[in-house]
Amino acid sequence: MAIRVFNTLTRNKEPFEPLEEGKVKMYVCGPTVYNYIHIGNARPAIVFDTVRRYFEYRGYEVHYVLNFTDVDDKLIKAANEMGEGVTEVANRFIAAYKEDVGALGVKEAVDHPRVTENMDEIVDFIKGLIEKGFAYESGGDVYFRTRSFDTYGKLSHQSIDELRSGARIEVGDKKEDPLDFTLWKDAKPGEISWESPWGTGRPGWHIECSAMAKKYLGDTIDIHAGGQDLTFPHHENEIAQSEAHNDQSFARYWMHNGYINIENEKMSKSLGNFVLAHDLVKEHDPQVIRFFMLSVQYRHPINFSNELLKGAKSSFERLKNAYENVKHRKETSLDLTGDHQKWLDEITAQKEQFITEMDDDFNTANAISVLFDLAKSANLYLQESQTHSDVLNAYEDTFKELTGVLGLEIEATEELLDEDIEALLEERIQARKDRNFERADQIRDELKDRNIILEDTSQGTRWKRG
C-alpha cells in the first residue's frame, strides 16, 4: 500500500509519488529565533519529525531541511530590549531550540539554513523576480506584484478579491497595489542591514524560504510543511514567488498541522496561557509530551492541559509496563513446545495494521491504538503457563521497532540505586519470603520517601523513580 498524504493544495489525500525514486525532499518552516519556542511551535517539530521517521522506516532517504529566521522585526525588537546584538540573540535561541526539541526526541535536520547566511541567494532571487516583471523597487523597498501571479490564492483557496476584502493588508504610498507584499525592506537607522542593488536593507519574511528551498532542495520539492497558521499569507506568498521565479511547480504536497489550545482556549500572551516548551520539558517527561502530541492526528486541533498530560503519562506507562513485563518473562521462559505460531501471527498482523494506519496520512493516533492492542496481546500471552523466547523476542522487538518509528523511547533508563536503597530492597524481598509483611510495608514507605516506587508483579518486584 502506498503512503497517502493529505495535500492542503488539493484538499485531498493523494498517493505519495516522489520526484526521485526512493528519496524525499522535505522543507519545514522553522522558528523566528527571538525567544524560546512555545508548545505551538513544538507540535510541528514533533509531527514532521515523525513524518520524516516514517518515510525513513519505509525505506526512503529524506533530505530534511528546517530553516531558522535569524533576522526579523521581532528579533530586532528583542535584541534592542535586551541590549544585545541580533546575531547574539539568534545564536542563543537557536541553541535553545535545538536543546528543547532534542529533548522531545526530534532528530537534527540534514540542513538548518539561516537567513543571514544566505543573503546572496535571497538578493539574486529578488533580482530575478524584478527582471521577469513580478516585482518592483519603490523607495528602497521591493514588492511582489501579487496580481501578476494568476493563480494567487490557490493554497488557501481564496480569490484575489476575497483576499483584498478579508485580509489585514498594510496600505503604503510605496505600493502599486495594497495586496503587494514585501520582498526587501529599506533599513531604518541603526538596524542590522545588508547591501543590495536597492540600497542597504534586509529581506522580507516570505522570500527567505523560497530562496533557501531552491538552494538546498531545488526548484521543485516533494513536501513543504508547517503549522496551519502559515498557510496564508506565508506559504501562499512562497508559492507565488517560487513559481514565478522558477517557472515550475514549487511543492507537490503541502502539509499543515492543526492548532494547540490551552484549556480549550486559544493560546495567547494576553490570556496568560502561553506555555513555553523550554519550561514544559523541565516540568514533565519529554517523552510523555511527545506521546501526548502524537495521540491526536496531526491535522486536527489538540487541547492541552496538565490533566490531559497526566492522562498521557498514565497511558504511556501502560505501554512501557507491558514491554517490561515481556522482558522480565524472558528471564524465566522455559521454551517448552506448544502452539506459539498463533501469537507470532498476531504480532505480525498488528505490525501490518500499524503500517496501514501510518500509511493513511501518518495517523499516529490510530497507530498508538495499535500499540495498545499489541500491549493487550502481550499481557494475555504472559498469562500462558508456558512461554517461548521466540514469541517474547517478537513482542519485545516489535514494541521497540514501532515505538521507535514514532520517536518514542520505551526502554527504561537504567538508574543505579545507592547502597542504602539497594540494601532496603534486598531486605524487603527477604521480609516477604519470611511473611513479615509489616516490615515489607515499612520498607515500601521508606523507599517511597526516597522517591522510589515499587511494583510487585508476577515476574517479581520492580522499581521506578516517582
VOSETI-554334 format. One record per residue (C-alpha): x, z, y; residue in three letters; residue number from 1. Coordinates in steps of 0.1 Angstrom, whole numbers, plus 5000, padded with zeros to 4 digits. Last residue first. Layout:
X | Z | Y | rest | nr
X | Z | Y | ALA | NUM
...
***
This chain:
X | Z | Y | rest | nr
5084 | 5411 | 5086 | GLY | 466
5115 | 5402 | 5067 | ARG | 465
5109 | 5393 | 5032 | LYS | 464
5110 | 5410 | 4998 | TRP | 463
5103 | 5400 | 4962 | ARG | 462
5094 | 5422 | 4933 | THR | 461
5090 | 5406 | 4899 | GLY | 460
5076 | 5374 | 4884 | GLN | 459
5041 | 5388 | 4880 | SER | 458
5043 | 5397 | 4917 | THR | 457
5051 | 5428 | 4938 | ASP | 456
5056 | 5418 | 4974 | GLU | 455
5079 | 5439 | 4996 | LEU | 454
5081 | 5437 | 5034 | ILE | 453
5114 | 5447 | 5051 | ILE | 452
5112 | 5455 | 5088 | ASN | 451
5132 | 5487 | 5084 | ARG | 450
5101 | 5508 | 5088 | ASP | 449
5086 | 5487 | 5060 | LYS | 448
5116 | 5496 | 5038 | LEU | 447
5107 | 5533 | 5043 | GLU | 446
5071 | 5527 | 5035 | ASP | 445
5080 | 5508 | 5003 | ARG | 444
5104 | 5537 | 4994 | ILE | 443
5076 | 5562 | 4998 | GLN | 442
5053 | 5540 | 4976 | ASP | 441
5079 | 5539 | 4948 | ALA | 440
5083 | 5577 | 4951 | ARG | 439
5046 | 5583 | 4946 | GLU | 438
5045 | 5557 | 4918 | PHE | 437
5069 | 5576 | 4896 | ASN | 436
5059 | 5556 | 4866 | ARG | 435
5095 | 5558 | 4853 | ASP | 434
5097 | 5519 | 4855 | LYS | 433
5082 | 5521 | 4889 | ARG | 432
5108 | 5546 | 4900 | ALA | 431
5136 | 5524 | 4886 | GLN | 430
5124 | 5494 | 4907 | ILE | 429
5121 | 5517 | 4937 | ARG | 428
5157 | 5530 | 4933 | GLU | 427
5170 | 5495 | 4931 | GLU | 426
5152 | 5485 | 4963 | LEU | 425
5164 | 5517 | 4980 | LEU | 424
5200 | 5509 | 4971 | ALA | 423
5198 | 5474 | 4985 | GLU | 422
5183 | 5489 | 5017 | ILE | 421
5212 | 5512 | 5021 | ASP | 420
5238 | 5486 | 5013 | GLU | 419
5226 | 5461 | 5040 | ASP | 418
5203 | 5434 | 5028 | LEU | 417
5216 | 5399 | 5029 | LEU | 416
5193 | 5370 | 5040 | GLU | 415
5190 | 5337 | 5022 | GLU | 414
5166 | 5315 | 5042 | THR | 413
5135 | 5307 | 5021 | ALA | 412
5133 | 5270 | 5011 | GLU | 411
5101 | 5255 | 5026 | ILE | 410
5118 | 5238 | 5055 | GLU | 409
5093 | 5215 | 5072 | LEU | 408
5103 | 5181 | 5086 | GLY | 407
5071 | 5165 | 5074 | LEU | 406
5091 | 5144 | 5049 | VAL | 405
5109 | 5176 | 5039 | GLY | 404
5076 | 5192 | 5030 | THR | 403
5071 | 5163 | 5006 | LEU | 402
5105 | 5164 | 4989 | GLU | 401
5109 | 5201 | 4988 | LYS | 400
5074 | 5207 | 4972 | PHE | 399
5080 | 5177 | 4949 | THR | 398
5114 | 5191 | 4937 | ASP | 397
5100 | 5225 | 4929 | GLU | 396
5069 | 5212 | 4911 | TYR | 395
5090 | 5188 | 4891 | ALA | 394
5115 | 5215 | 4883 | ASN | 393
5088 | 5237 | 4871 | LEU | 392
5074 | 5209 | 4849 | VAL | 391
5108 | 5201 | 4833 | ASP | 390
5115 | 5239 | 4831 | SER | 389
5087 | 5244 | 4807 | HIS | 388
5060 | 5271 | 4809 | THR | 387
5043 | 5291 | 4782 | GLN | 386
5016 | 5317 | 4788 | SER | 385
5001 | 5295 | 4815 | GLU | 384
4992 | 5313 | 4847 | GLN | 383
5021 | 5296 | 4864 | LEU | 382
5003 | 5263 | 4859 | TYR | 381
4974 | 5275 | 4879 | LEU | 380
4997 | 5285 | 4908 | ASN | 379
5014 | 5251 | 4907 | ALA | 378
4981 | 5233 | 4908 | SER | 377
4970 | 5254 | 4938 | LYS | 376
5003 | 5247 | 4956 | ALA | 375
4999 | 5210 | 4949 | LEU | 374
4964 | 5211 | 4963 | ASP | 373
4978 | 5229 | 4993 | PHE | 372
5004 | 5201 | 4997 | LEU | 371
4975 | 5176 | 4996 | VAL | 370
4958 | 5194 | 5025 | SER | 369
4991 | 5190 | 5044 | ILE | 368
4989 | 5152 | 5039 | ALA | 367
4954 | 5153 | 5052 | ASN | 366
4965 | 5169 | 5084 | ALA | 365
4997 | 5147 | 5085 | THR | 364
4977 | 5115 | 5088 | ASN | 363
5005 | 5091 | 5095 | PHE | 362
4983 | 5062 | 5103 | ASP | 361
4969 | 5059 | 5068 | ASP | 360
5003 | 5055 | 5050 | ASP | 359
5006 | 5093 | 5053 | MET | 358
4974 | 5099 | 5034 | GLU | 357
4983 | 5074 | 5006 | THR | 356
5018 | 5089 | 5004 | ILE | 355
5004 | 5124 | 4999 | PHE | 354
4979 | 5110 | 4973 | GLN | 353
5009 | 5095 | 4954 | GLU | 352
5026 | 5128 | 4953 | LYS | 351
4994 | 5145 | 4941 | GLN | 350
4991 | 5120 | 4913 | ALA | 349
5027 | 5125 | 4902 | THR | 348
5022 | 5163 | 4901 | ILE | 347
4990 | 5158 | 4881 | GLU | 346
5009 | 5135 | 4856 | ASP | 345
5036 | 5162 | 4852 | LEU | 344
5009 | 5188 | 4845 | TRP | 343
4992 | 5165 | 4819 | LYS | 342
5026 | 5160 | 4803 | GLN | 341
5032 | 5197 | 4796 | HIS | 340
5011 | 5200 | 4765 | ASP | 339
5033 | 5224 | 4745 | GLY | 338
5068 | 5230 | 4733 | THR | 337
5087 | 5260 | 4744 | LEU | 336
5109 | 5257 | 4775 | ASP | 335
5114 | 5295 | 4776 | LEU | 334
5109 | 5299 | 4813 | SER | 333
5123 | 5332 | 4826 | THR | 332
5144 | 5322 | 4856 | GLU | 331
5122 | 5291 | 4862 | LYS | 330
5094 | 5315 | 4869 | ARG | 329
5111 | 5327 | 4900 | HIS | 328
5115 | 5292 | 4914 | LYS | 327
5078 | 5284 | 4908 | VAL | 326
5067 | 5316 | 4925 | ASN | 325
5090 | 5307 | 4955 | GLU | 324
5072 | 5274 | 4959 | TYR | 323
5037 | 5290 | 4957 | ALA | 322
5049 | 5316 | 4982 | ASN | 321
5062 | 5290 | 5006 | LYS | 320
5029 | 5271 | 5005 | LEU | 319
5009 | 5303 | 5011 | ARG | 318
5033 | 5313 | 5039 | GLU | 317
5025 | 5281 | 5057 | PHE | 316
4988 | 5291 | 5057 | SER | 315
4995 | 5326 | 5070 | SER | 314
5017 | 5312 | 5098 | LYS | 313
4991 | 5286 | 5107 | ALA | 312
4965 | 5314 | 5110 | GLY | 311
4988 | 5333 | 5134 | LYS | 310
4992 | 5301 | 5154 | LEU | 309
4954 | 5298 | 5156 | LEU | 308
4952 | 5334 | 5169 | GLU | 307
4980 | 5328 | 5194 | ASN | 306
4961 | 5299 | 5208 | SER | 305
4965 | 5261 | 5209 | PHE | 304
4938 | 5235 | 5207 | ASN | 303
4947 | 5201 | 5195 | ILE | 302
4934 | 5168 | 5207 | PRO | 301
4933 | 5140 | 5181 | HIS | 300
4958 | 5111 | 5179 | ARG | 299
4983 | 5132 | 5159 | TYR | 298
4960 | 5142 | 5131 | GLN | 297
4959 | 5181 | 5132 | VAL | 296
4979 | 5203 | 5109 | SER | 295
5011 | 5187 | 5122 | LEU | 294
5013 | 5208 | 5153 | MET | 293
5006 | 5240 | 5134 | PHE | 292
5034 | 5232 | 5108 | PHE | 291
5058 | 5226 | 5137 | ARG | 290
5049 | 5259 | 5153 | ILE | 289
5052 | 5276 | 5119 | VAL | 288
5087 | 5261 | 5115 | GLN | 287
5096 | 5274 | 5150 | PRO | 286
5089 | 5309 | 5138 | ASP | 285
5074 | 5326 | 5169 | HIS | 284
5085 | 5344 | 5200 | GLU | 283
5118 | 5327 | 5207 | LYS | 282
5104 | 5292 | 5198 | VAL | 281
5075 | 5299 | 5222 | LEU | 280
5097 | 5307 | 5252 | ASP | 279
5116 | 5274 | 5252 | HIS | 278
5084 | 5256 | 5242 | ALA | 277
5070 | 5266 | 5276 | LEU | 276
5033 | 5276 | 5278 | VAL | 275
5013 | 5270 | 5310 | PHE | 274
4981 | 5290 | 5309 | ASN | 273
4983 | 5303 | 5344 | GLY | 272
4953 | 5283 | 5355 | LEU | 271
4972 | 5267 | 5384 | SER | 270
5001 | 5259 | 5360 | LYS | 269
4980 | 5237 | 5339 | SER | 268
4970 | 5234 | 5302 | MET | 267
4934 | 5221 | 5298 | LYS | 266
4912 | 5248 | 5284 | GLU | 265
4900 | 5255 | 5249 | ASN | 264
4924 | 5285 | 5245 | GLU | 263
4952 | 5262 | 5257 | ILE | 262
4945 | 5225 | 5252 | ASN | 261
4970 | 5200 | 5238 | ILE | 260
4965 | 5163 | 5244 | TYR | 259
4965 | 5135 | 5219 | GLY | 258
4994 | 5114 | 5206 | ASN | 257
4999 | 5078 | 5216 | HIS | 256
5012 | 5048 | 5196 | MET | 255
5017 | 5013 | 5208 | TRP | 254
5025 | 4986 | 5182 | TYR | 253
5040 | 4952 | 5187 | ARG | 252
5060 | 4961 | 5218 | ALA | 251
5072 | 4939 | 5247 | PHE | 250
5056 | 4905 | 5239 | SER | 249
5076 | 4876 | 5254 | GLN | 248
5086 | 4860 | 5287 | ASP | 247
5114 | 4886 | 5291 | ASN | 246
5108 | 4895 | 5328 | HIS | 245
5070 | 4892 | 5330 | ALA | 244
5067 | 4908 | 5295 | GLU | 243
5089 | 4937 | 5305 | SER | 242
5075 | 4945 | 5339 | GLN | 241
5038 | 4941 | 5329 | ALA | 240
5042 | 4960 | 5297 | ILE | 239
5061 | 4988 | 5314 | GLU | 238
5034 | 4991 | 5340 | ASN | 237
5007 | 4997 | 5314 | GLU | 236
5030 | 5022 | 5297 | HIS | 235
5034 | 5043 | 5329 | HIS | 234
5000 | 5038 | 5345 | PRO | 233
4982 | 5044 | 5323 | PHE | 232
4990 | 5050 | 5286 | THR | 231
5014 | 5078 | 5296 | LEU | 230
4988 | 5106 | 5294 | ASP | 229
4983 | 5099 | 5257 | GLN | 228
5018 | 5111 | 5250 | GLY | 227
5045 | 5087 | 5239 | GLY | 226
5053 | 5057 | 5217 | ALA | 225
5066 | 5022 | 5217 | HIS | 224
5068 | 5006 | 5182 | ILE | 223
5083 | 4974 | 5169 | ASP | 222
5104 | 4962 | 5198 | ILE | 221
5106 | 4929 | 5217 | THR | 220
5133 | 4921 | 5243 | ASP | 219
5160 | 4941 | 5225 | GLY | 218
5165 | 4976 | 5212 | LEU | 217
5191 | 4994 | 5233 | TYR | 216
5193 | 4972 | 5264 | LYS | 215
5157 | 4960 | 5264 | LYS | 214
5144 | 4995 | 5258 | ALA | 213
5166 | 5007 | 5286 | MET | 212
5154 | 4982 | 5312 | ALA | 211
5117 | 4986 | 5304 | SER | 210
5121 | 5024 | 5303 | CYS | 209
5138 | 5026 | 5337 | GLU | 208
5113 | 5004 | 5355 | ILE | 207
5084 | 5028 | 5352 | HIS | 206
5098 | 5058 | 5372 | TRP | 205
5110 | 5039 | 5403 | GLY | 204
5147 | 5033 | 5406 | PRO | 203
5171 | 5047 | 5432 | ARG | 202
5182 | 5039 | 5467 | GLY | 201
5210 | 5024 | 5488 | THR | 200
5203 | 4989 | 5501 | GLY | 199
5182 | 4960 | 5488 | TRP | 198
5210 | 4943 | 5469 | PRO | 197
5218 | 4977 | 5453 | SER | 196
5240 | 5008 | 5459 | GLU | 195
5230 | 5040 | 5442 | TRP | 194
5213 | 5072 | 5455 | SER | 193
5212 | 5110 | 5454 | ILE | 192
5192 | 5121 | 5485 | GLU | 191
5208 | 5134 | 5517 | GLY | 190
5188 | 5110 | 5540 | PRO | 189
5160 | 5093 | 5521 | LYS | 188
5169 | 5065 | 5497 | ALA | 187
5148 | 5033 | 5496 | ASP | 186
5129 | 5033 | 5463 | LYS | 185
5131 | 5006 | 5437 | TRP | 184
5105 | 4994 | 5412 | LEU | 183
5074 | 5007 | 5430 | THR | 182
5039 | 4997 | 5421 | PHE | 181
5016 | 4970 | 5435 | ASP | 180
4979 | 4980 | 5433 | LEU | 179
4975 | 4986 | 5470 | PRO | 178
4986 | 4950 | 5477 | ASP | 177
5013 | 4935 | 5498 | GLU | 176
5029 | 4968 | 5501 | LYS | 175
5052 | 4981 | 5529 | LYS | 174
5024 | 4995 | 5550 | ASP | 173
5015 | 5019 | 5522 | GLY | 172
4985 | 5026 | 5501 | VAL | 171
4991 | 5051 | 5474 | GLU | 170
4970 | 5045 | 5444 | ILE | 169
4947 | 5070 | 5427 | ARG | 168
4930 | 5049 | 5402 | ALA | 167
4892 | 5042 | 5400 | GLY | 166
4884 | 5014 | 5424 | SER | 165
4917 | 4994 | 5420 | ARG | 164
4918 | 5000 | 5383 | LEU | 163
4883 | 4988 | 5378 | GLU | 162
4890 | 4957 | 5398 | ASP | 161
4922 | 4949 | 5378 | ILE | 160
4902 | 4953 | 5346 | SER | 159
4906 | 4982 | 5322 | GLN | 158
4915 | 4983 | 5285 | HIS | 157
4943 | 5009 | 5290 | SER | 156
4967 | 4985 | 5272 | LEU | 155
4953 | 4953 | 5285 | LYS | 154
4952 | 4965 | 5322 | GLY | 153
4975 | 4937 | 5335 | TYR | 152
4969 | 4905 | 5315 | THR | 151
4975 | 4880 | 5344 | ASP | 150
5007 | 4895 | 5358 | PHE | 149
5008 | 4883 | 5393 | SER | 148
4981 | 4908 | 5403 | ARG | 147
5006 | 4936 | 5399 | THR | 146
5032 | 4922 | 5422 | ARG | 145
5059 | 4947 | 5414 | PHE | 144
5075 | 4964 | 5444 | TYR | 143
5110 | 4968 | 5458 | VAL | 142
5118 | 4992 | 5487 | ASP | 141
5144 | 4987 | 5514 | GLY | 140
5118 | 4976 | 5540 | GLY | 139
5100 | 4953 | 5516 | SER | 138
5116 | 4936 | 5486 | GLU | 137
5094 | 4915 | 5463 | TYR | 136
5085 | 4914 | 5426 | ALA | 135
5069 | 4890 | 5401 | PHE | 134
5083 | 4859 | 5418 | GLY | 133
5107 | 4850 | 5390 | LYS | 132
5138 | 4857 | 5410 | GLU | 131
5123 | 4891 | 5421 | ILE | 130
5117 | 4900 | 5384 | LEU | 129
5153 | 4891 | 5375 | GLY | 128
5167 | 4912 | 5404 | LYS | 127
5146 | 4941 | 5391 | ILE | 126
5162 | 4938 | 5356 | PHE | 125
5197 | 4935 | 5371 | ASP | 124
5192 | 4967 | 5391 | VAL | 123
5180 | 4985 | 5359 | ILE | 122
5209 | 4972 | 5338 | GLU | 121
5234 | 4983 | 5365 | ASP | 120
5217 | 5018 | 5367 | MET | 119
5220 | 5025 | 5330 | ASN | 118
5240 | 5058 | 5330 | GLU | 117
5218 | 5074 | 5357 | THR | 116
5187 | 5066 | 5338 | VAL | 115
5198 | 5084 | 5306 | ARG | 114
5198 | 5068 | 5272 | PRO | 113
5195 | 5091 | 5241 | HIS | 112
5203 | 5068 | 5212 | ASP | 111
5200 | 5074 | 5175 | VAL | 110
5177 | 5102 | 5183 | ALA | 109
5186 | 5137 | 5171 | GLU | 108
5163 | 5151 | 5145 | LYS | 107
5134 | 5174 | 5154 | VAL | 106
5131 | 5205 | 5133 | GLY | 105
5114 | 5227 | 5159 | LEU | 104
5147 | 5245 | 5166 | ALA | 103
5161 | 5210 | 5174 | GLY | 102
5132 | 5205 | 5198 | VAL | 101
5143 | 5236 | 5218 | ASP | 100
5181 | 5231 | 5216 | GLU | 99
5179 | 5194 | 5225 | LYS | 98
5156 | 5202 | 5254 | TYR | 97
5178 | 5230 | 5267 | ALA | 96
5209 | 5207 | 5266 | ALA | 95
5189 | 5181 | 5286 | ILE | 94
5178 | 5209 | 5309 | PHE | 93
5213 | 5219 | 5318 | ARG | 92
5226 | 5183 | 5322 | ASN | 91
5196 | 5175 | 5345 | ALA | 90
5202 | 5205 | 5368 | VAL | 89
5239 | 5196 | 5371 | GLU | 88
5232 | 5159 | 5377 | THR | 87
5207 | 5167 | 5404 | VAL | 86
5232 | 5190 | 5422 | GLY | 85
5224 | 5227 | 5427 | GLU | 84
5207 | 5248 | 5454 | GLY | 83
5180 | 5258 | 5430 | MET | 82
5152 | 5246 | 5454 | GLU | 81
5171 | 5214 | 5462 | ASN | 80
5177 | 5207 | 5425 | ALA | 79
5141 | 5212 | 5417 | ALA | 78
5130 | 5188 | 5445 | LYS | 77
5155 | 5162 | 5433 | ILE | 76
5142 | 5166 | 5397 | LEU | 75
5106 | 5163 | 5407 | LYS | 74
5113 | 5131 | 5427 | ASP | 73
5132 | 5116 | 5398 | ASP | 72
5168 | 5112 | 5384 | VAL | 71
5176 | 5124 | 5349 | ASP | 70
5147 | 5107 | 5331 | THR | 69
5159 | 5112 | 5295 | PHE | 68
5153 | 5085 | 5269 | ASN | 67
5143 | 5086 | 5232 | LEU | 66
5155 | 5057 | 5210 | VAL | 65
5150 | 5056 | 5172 | TYR | 64
5166 | 5028 | 5153 | HIS | 63
5149 | 5034 | 5120 | VAL | 62
5162 | 5020 | 5087 | GLU | 61
5131 | 5018 | 5065 | TYR | 60
5129 | 5031 | 5029 | GLY | 59
5096 | 5048 | 5028 | ARG | 58
5112 | 5081 | 5035 | TYR | 57
5128 | 5066 | 5065 | GLU | 56
5094 | 5055 | 5078 | PHE | 55
5082 | 5090 | 5071 | TYR | 54
5110 | 5106 | 5090 | ARG | 53
5104 | 5084 | 5120 | ARG | 52
5067 | 5092 | 5120 | VAL | 51
5076 | 5129 | 5117 | THR | 50
5100 | 5126 | 5147 | ASP | 49
5071 | 5109 | 5164 | PHE | 48
5048 | 5139 | 5160 | VAL | 47
5074 | 5166 | 5167 | ILE | 46
5087 | 5152 | 5199 | ALA | 45
5052 | 5140 | 5208 | PRO | 44
5040 | 5177 | 5205 | ARG | 43
5069 | 5193 | 5223 | ALA | 42
5060 | 5177 | 5256 | ASN | 41
5025 | 5194 | 5255 | GLY | 40
5043 | 5226 | 5244 | ILE | 39
5061 | 5228 | 5277 | HIS | 38
5096 | 5214 | 5283 | ILE | 37
5121 | 5235 | 5302 | TYR | 36
5127 | 5222 | 5338 | ASN | 35
5139 | 5192 | 5358 | TYR | 34
5146 | 5169 | 5328 | VAL | 33
5119 | 5143 | 5330 | THR | 32
5111 | 5141 | 5293 | PRO | 31
5113 | 5114 | 5267 | GLY | 30
5094 | 5082 | 5262 | CYS | 29
5097 | 5071 | 5226 | VAL | 28
5112 | 5037 | 5216 | TYR | 27
5112 | 5026 | 5180 | MET | 26
5129 | 4995 | 5164 | LYS | 25
5120 | 4997 | 5127 | VAL | 24
5140 | 4980 | 5099 | LYS | 23
5133 | 4970 | 5064 | GLY | 22
5125 | 4933 | 5072 | GLU | 21
5130 | 4926 | 5109 | GLU | 20
5101 | 4924 | 5133 | LEU | 19
5083 | 4950 | 5112 | PRO | 18
5048 | 4945 | 5098 | GLU | 17
5028 | 4977 | 5099 | PHE | 16
4992 | 4970 | 5087 | PRO | 15
4968 | 4975 | 5116 | GLU | 14
4945 | 5003 | 5126 | LYS | 13
4925 | 4992 | 5156 | ASN | 12
4923 | 5000 | 5193 | ARG | 11
4941 | 4966 | 5200 | THR | 10
4967 | 4979 | 5224 | LEU | 9
4964 | 5015 | 5213 | THR | 8
4976 | 5004 | 5178 | ASN | 7
4966 | 5027 | 5150 | PHE | 6
4993 | 5022 | 5124 | VAL | 5
4988 | 5013 | 5087 | ARG | 4
5016 | 5017 | 5062 | ILE | 3
5013 | 4991 | 5035 | ALA | 2
5000 | 5000 | 5000 | MET | 1
***
